Amino acid sequence: MRQGYARVVSNQELYPETYLTWFSAPELVRGAAPGQFVMVRCTEDGYDPLLPRAFSYHRLRRADGETQFALLYTDVGRGTRWLSRRQPGDEVFMFGPLGHGYRVDPKAGNLLLVGGG
């Protein structure tokens, strides 16, 4: 597990109250596997909301000579509302990757993954 600031690359509302946010933080994506997650501190001052939020890695991509990662989430409370308002260039404190990942068989097709909190 590593910790640090991730820089927002882009933040897009895909449909009402659902966002896809891309981040640049090579140290937080190194060694990440499907099924793992990051803890995101969704606050400016570190106190409100007090606890970090868990977000699964949604996608990884190579861009601008680095590996970037995306989080996909719905704005349902103070933490996700704060995250949904981040702009490119903003920095967000995170730590991860956490959890036990899994391997996806390259021969597998039609995969369905379900998650929730």
BAPA-972874 format. One record per atom (N, C-alpha, C, O): residue in three letters; x, y, z. Coordinates in pm, whole numbers, padded with zeros to 5 digits, always signed. Each point is the difference from the previous one (the first is absolute). Example, Ala and Ser with C-alpha at 12.3 -4.5 7.8 and 13.67 -1.06 7.14 Angstrom:
ALA+01319-00569+00780ALA-00089+00119+00000ALA+00090+00120+00000ALA+00104-00002+00066SER-00139+00107-00138SER+00082+00119+00006SER-00077+00109+00073SER+00051+00111+00017
END
This chain:
MET+00084-00118+00000MET-00084+00118+00000MET+00089+00125+00000MET+00101+00007+00071ARG-00142+00089-00152ARG+00070+00127-00007ARG-00102+00111+00021ARG-00120-00020-00019GLN+00168+00137+00057GLN-00090+00113+00018GLN+00059+00123-00067GLN+00122+00012-00017GLY-00210+00079-00020GLY+00046+00123-00062GLY-00115+00074-00065GLY-00117-00038+00012TYR+00152+00144-00082TYR-00100+00081-00069TYR-00012-00043-00144TYR+00101-00020-00069ALA-00224+00004+00024ALA-00029-00031-00140ALA-00053+00127-00065ALA-00087+00068+00055ARG+00139-00037-00173ARG-00043+00119-00073ARG-00116-00037-00091ARG+00008-00098-00074VAL-00116+00176+00078VAL-00115-00023-00087VAL+00040+00035-00143VAL+00047+00111-00027VAL-00067-00206-00064VAL+00028+00021-00141VAL-00127+00047-00071VAL+00003+00093-00081SER-00116-00158+00114SER-00129+00040-00056SER-00110-00049+00093SER+00018-00094+00077ASN-00133+00159-00087ASN-00115-00037+00082ASN-00124+00024-00086ASN-00030+00114-00036GLN-00041-00221+00005GLN-00113+00008-00092GLN-00125-00059+00062GLN+00004-00110+00055GLU-00114+00182-00064GLU-00129-00054+00042GLU-00053-00082-00117GLU-00037+00055-00103LEU+00033-00187+00120LEU-00042-00090-00109LEU-00150+00004-00021LEU-00048+00001-00113TYR-00025+00000+00222TYR-00145+00017+00001TYR-00035+00055+00137TYR+00087+00005+00086PRO-00210+00036-00063PRO-00030+00074+00124PRO+00058-00063+00126PRO-00031-00113+00036GLU+00116+00191+00031GLU+00060-00034+00129GLU+00097-00117-00004GLU+00036-00053+00105THR+00009+00011-00223THR+00099-00107-00013THR+00121+00055-00074THR-00013+00054-00110TYR+00131-00070+00171TYR+00121+00064-00049TYR+00111-00101-00028TYR+00009-00105+00062LEU+00075+00141-00158LEU+00122-00073-00032LEU+00114+00100+00016LEU+00008+00098-00074THR+00078-00122+00172THR+00111+00090+00028THR+00131-00074-00023THR+00023-00107+00057TRP+00062+00165-00144TRP+00133-00056-00028TRP+00103+00071+00085TRP-00005+00121+00019PHE+00102-00201+00033PHE+00105+00052+00087PHE+00138-00039-00051PHE+00017-00103-00065SER+00079+00188+00096SER+00141-00029-00023SER+00067-00014+00135SER+00007+00096+00077ALA+00042-00216-00048ALA+00076-00027+00122ALA+00067-00135-00019ALA-00048-00101+00050PRO+00160+00099-00123PRO+00065-00128-00032PRO+00025-00090+00120PRO-00009-00122-00011GLU+00041+00181+00126GLU+00027-00083+00118GLU-00125-00071+00052GLU+00012-00103+00065LEU-00131+00156-00092LEU-00123-00060+00050LEU-00057-00106-00094LEU-00094-00071+00035VAL+00150+00061-00154VAL-00051-00097-00096VAL+00100-00114-00022VAL-00035-00105-00055ARG+00159+00125+00099ARG+00103-00104-00016ARG-00041-00127+00074ARG-00019+00003+00122GLY+00006-00112-00194GLY-00037-00127+00060GLY-00149-00021+00021GLY-00040-00103+00052ALA-00043+00200-00092ALA-00146-00015+00018ALA-00053-00109-00090ALA+00046-00018-00113ALA-00143-00056+00164ALA-00062-00111-00073ALA-00151+00014+00006ALA-00053+00068+00089PRO-00018-00132-00182PRO-00146+00001+00009PRO-00045-00046+00138PRO+00056-00095+00056GLY-00156+00162-00001GLY-00053-00034+00131GLY+00061+00080+00113GLY-00046-00012+00114GLN+00148+00092-00141GLN+00060+00081+00105GLN-00063+00139+00002GLN-00073+00038-00091PHE+00105+00038+00197PHE-00062+00130+00018PHE+00097+00098+00064PHE+00106-00039+00050VAL-00143+00167-00052VAL+00074+00106+00069VAL-00094+00064+00102VAL-00122+00001-00018MET+00181+00052+00123MET-00074+00078+00098MET+00024+00146-00034MET+00114+00043-00015VAL-00222+00034+00002VAL+00006+00138-00045VAL-00046+00093+00113VAL-00109-00017+00055ARG+00192+00114-00023ARG-00034+00099+00101ARG-00078+00110-00073ARG+00059+00083-00069CYS-00191-00084+00085CYS-00090+00091-00073CYS-00025+00127+00080CYS-00113+00028+00039THR+00219+00048-00015THR-00014+00121+00080THR+00117+00094-00026THR+00109-00044-00037GLU-00131+00170+00057GLU+00106+00100-00013GLU+00085+00005+00127GLU+00122+00009-00006ASP-00189-00014+00122ASP+00070+00021+00126ASP+00034-00128+00076ASP+00066+00007+00103GLY-00108-00123-00153GLY+00031-00125+00066GLY-00095-00041+00109GLY+00021-00103+00064TYR-00128+00183-00039TYR-00088-00029+00113TYR-00146-00020-00035TYR-00072-00065+00076ASP+00025+00119-00187ASP-00142-00012-00031ASP-00019-00027-00149ASP+00024+00089-00081PRO-00067-00210+00043PRO-00025-00114+00088PRO+00130-00060+00056PRO+00105+00005-00065LEU-00114-00060+00184LEU+00117-00046+00074LEU+00068-00121-00065LEU+00122-00002-00014LEU-00199-00098-00024LEU+00058-00126-00048LEU+00018+00000-00151LEU-00083+00054-00073PRO+00192-00116+00025PRO+00019-00013-00144PRO-00102-00097-00057PRO-00058-00082+00071ARG+00036+00092-00201ARG-00096-00085-00071ARG+00075-00101-00087ARG+00104+00033-00058ALA-00157-00154+00050ALA+00061-00105-00083ALA-00059+00005-00141ALA-00122+00006-00018PHE+00211-00008-00082PHE-00042-00002-00141PHE+00081-00106-00073PHE+00122-00004+00011SER-00190-00080-00086SER+00069-00100-00082SER+00065+00067-00120SER-00052+00097-00055TYR+00168-00150+00016TYR+00060+00044-00126TYR-00097-00038-00110TYR-00037-00117-00012HIS-00004+00212-00069HIS-00094-00028-00108HIS+00073-00038-00129HIS-00031-00101-00063ARG+00128+00182+00025ARG+00077-00026-00121ARG+00141+00054+00016ARG+00025+00092+00079LEU+00068-00150-00155LEU+00136+00050-00010LEU+00024+00032-00147LEU-00056-00065-00088ARG+00141+00165+00063ARG+00037+00031-00138ARG+00141+00059-00002ARG+00048+00054+00099ARG+00015-00067-00215ARG+00128+00067-00022ARG-00030+00131-00071ARG-00063+00001-00106ALA+00108+00110+00163ALA-00020+00133-00060ALA+00112+00091+00048ALA+00041-00007+00115ASP+00007+00090-00204ASP+00105+00096+00034ASP+00122-00067+00063ASP+00063+00056+00089GLY-00031-00179-00135GLY+00117-00070+00048GLY-00011-00059+00138GLY+00101-00036+00060GLU-00223+00024-00006GLU-00019-00057+00133GLU-00128-00083+00004GLU-00084+00009-00090THR+00070-00088+00195THR-00123-00074+00021THR-00092+00084+00088THR+00040+00043+00108GLN-00162-00021-00156GLN-00100+00076+00074GLN-00113-00095+00039GLN-00016-00107-00060PHE-00062+00146+00161PHE-00111-00085+00042PHE-00126+00084+00015PHE+00004+00121+00024ALA-00118-00190-00039ALA-00130+00066+00009ALA-00081-00059+00114ALA+00012-00118+00032LEU-00094+00203+00028LEU-00100-00040+00098LEU-00136+00033-00058LEU-00019+00109-00055LEU-00074-00201+00066LEU-00138+00018-00046LEU-00088-00003+00124LEU+00007-00095+00078TYR-00090+00198-00060TYR-00079+00008+00123TYR-00124+00085-00022TYR-00011+00076-00096THR-00082-00092+00189THR-00123+00078+00001THR+00005+00098+00116THR+00042-00036+00110ASP-00086+00158-00133ASP-00005+00104+00103ASP-00119-00030+00091ASP-00115+00025-00034VAL+00147-00082+00154VAL-00106-00039+00092VAL+00013+00062+00139VAL-00086-00021+00085GLY+00191+00097-00062GLY+00019+00059+00133GLY+00109+00105-00003GLY+00047+00038-00106ARG-00006+00008+00225ARG+00099+00108+00008ARG+00132-00035-00066ARG+00058+00081-00072GLY-00009-00203+00097GLY+00130-00040-00056GLY-00001-00007-00151GLY+00088+00056-00065THR-00185-00125+00008THR-00006-00012-00145THR-00039+00132-00066THR+00040+00026-00113ARG-00116+00056+00182ARG-00032+00133-00054ARG+00127+00084-00010ARG+00023+00068-00101TRP+00060-00073+00205TRP+00127+00072-00002TRP+00087-00048-00115TRP+00057+00080-00074LEU-00047-00213+00058LEU+00083-00057-00106LEU-00052+00040-00138LEU+00079+00029-00091SER-00210-00027+00075SER-00059+00033-00131SER+00029+00143-00042SER-00014+00033-00118ARG+00053+00052+00211ARG+00027+00141-00032ARG+00148+00029-00024ARG+00038+00115-00021ARG+00046-00218+00022ARG+00142+00021-00027ARG+00020+00034-00147ARG-00072-00050-00088GLN+00170+00136+00062GLN+00032+00046-00134GLN+00139-00048-00039GLN+00082-00028+00087PRO-00054+00019-00218PRO+00136-00038-00042PRO+00105+00088+00068PRO-00012+00123+00006GLY+00115-00189+00045GLY+00106+00070+00072GLY-00016-00006+00151GLY+00099+00016+00072ASP-00221-00039-00022ASP-00021-00014+00144ASP+00073-00125+00050ASP+00019-00095-00076GLU+00021+00095+00202GLU+00064-00116+00060GLU-00088-00057+00110GLU-00064+00072+00077VAL+00062-00206-00071VAL-00084-00072+00095VAL+00090-00102+00071VAL+00072-00075-00065PHE-00077+00073+00199PHE+00081-00094+00077PHE-00064-00139-00002PHE-00120-00014+00025MET+00202-00088-00054MET-00047-00138-00008MET+00106-00094+00056MET+00116+00037+00014PHE-00159-00159+00018PHE+00096-00105+00028PHE-00051-00132-00055PHE-00120-00027+00001GLY+00214-00055-00048GLY-00034-00127-00064GLY+00116-00046-00085GLY+00107+00061+00009PRO-00119-00163-00089PRO-00119-00083-00013PRO-00020-00091+00122PRO+00096-00045+00062LEU-00223+00020-00031LEU-00039-00083+00114LEU-00088-00116-00049LEU-00053+00003-00111GLY+00040-00103+00194GLY-00086-00114-00033GLY+00076-00107-00077GLY+00115+00020-00042HIS-00181-00132+00025HIS+00057-00112-00074HIS-00056+00003-00140HIS-00121-00018-00020GLY+00206+00039-00076GLY-00043-00001-00139GLY-00023-00142-00049GLY+00012-00096+00076TYR-00044+00085-00201TYR-00020-00131-00062TYR+00050+00006-00143TYR+00017+00108-00057ARG+00006-00224+00000ARG+00043-00009-00139ARG-00122-00026-00086ARG-00093-00070+00040VAL+00094+00127-00160VAL-00105-00026-00097VAL+00061-00089-00108VAL+00099+00037-00062ASP-00158-00152+00042ASP+00048-00093-00103ASP-00014+00068-00136ASP-00109+00045-00036PRO+00219-00036-00040PRO-00007+00067-00131PRO-00099-00066-00096PRO-00044+00064-00096LYS+00009-00189+00120LYS-00096-00070-00088LYS-00144+00026+00041LYS-00092-00037-00073ALA+00072+00099+00188ALA-00135+00023+00050ALA-00074+00104-00085ALA+00062+00092-00053GLY-00190-00107+00041GLY-00082+00096-00072GLY-00128+00025+00079GLY-00037-00080+00085ASN-00029+00191-00114ASN-00127+00033+00064ASN+00009-00005+00152ASN-00071-00077+00064LEU+00158+00157-00008LEU+00016+00006+00144LEU-00099+00097+00062LEU-00029+00104-00058LEU-00023-00138+00173LEU-00089+00087+00075LEU+00058+00017+00139LEU+00017-00097+00074LEU+00014+00220-00038LEU+00053+00031+00132LEU-00099+00088+00073LEU-00050+00097-00056VAL+00020-00131+00181VAL-00096+00074+00078VAL+00069+00044+00129VAL+00069-00080+00064GLY-00089+00206-00026GLY+00058+00049+00123GLY-00096+00096+00067GLY-00097+00046-00061GLY+00126-00016+00183GLY-00084+00095+00071GLY+00060+00031+00135GLY+00098-00062+00042GLY-00157+00158+00024GLY+00054+00037+00131GLY-00109+00005+00103GLY+00026+00030+00116
END
